[in-house]
Amino acid sequence: MNKTELVQKIEIALNSMRPFLQADGGDVELVDITTEMEVQLRLKGNCSSCEMSHMTMKAGIENGLKSALPEIKAVVAVNR
């Protein structure tokens, strides 16, 4: 799978999670995918400053992405 196809599949998976984030005034943005299959995401809105954002990233988003795309090795939050 090339990077364009991977981005499309990640966006589809993220779109299924967005309503839950948006219900709390937040969102998520795909920043990059490294050659090591690490997905870099930026939490936005209320999610960017929430004390539970680490749990949202690991338990929610990372598990969801890895279930949809087993080739993903890690999901990390970035602030750039």
N, C-alpha and C positions, 0 to 999 in steps of 0.2 A: 504494500500500500504506500503510495507516495504521500508527501506532506500535505498536499492540497486535499486529498481524500481523507487523511487523518484529521485535518482541521474541520472538515465538514462533519465528520462523525462525532468529534468532540462537541461541536456547536449543537448538534442534534441532542446529544446527551445533556449538555448544559441547559438547553431550552426546556427539557423536561423537569429540571430542578428549579429554574428561575421563578416560577409562580410562588414557591415556598419562600424564597429570598425576598421577592418583591412584596409579598404580603407583610413583611416586617420592615419595608422601606429600604431594602438592599438590592444588590445585584452582583453579578460576577462577570469578569471580562477575561477572555483568553489573551495572554500576553505573548507566549512563545511555547514551542515544543523543542526541547534540546535533542541532539543526536543520541543521547542516552535514554530517550523516551521519558523525560521528565516534563510534565505539563506545568507551565507557570501561569498562575491566575492572579488576578487582582480583584479583591473584594471591594465593592463600591457602596456608596450610600451608608445606611445604618450598619451594614455588615462590616464596613471597614474599621469601625471603632467599637464594635460590640465585644464584650468580655468573652463571649462564647464563640467568637469567630474561629478560633483554633479547632474547636469541636465541629463547627459547621464545615470547615475545610476537610478535616480528617474523616470524621464519621459520616458526613453526608456526601460532600462533593467527591472526595477521593474514592470512596467505596463505590459510588455510582459510576464514575468514569472507568474504574478498573473492572467493574462488572460488565459494562458495555464494550470496553476495549481492553482485553487482557494484556495486550502488548505494552500498555502504559506501566512504567516502573514506579513512578512517584508523582505526586501532585503537591506543589508548593505555592504558598502565597508570596507575592512580590509587591513591593510598594513603589516601583519605578514606573 
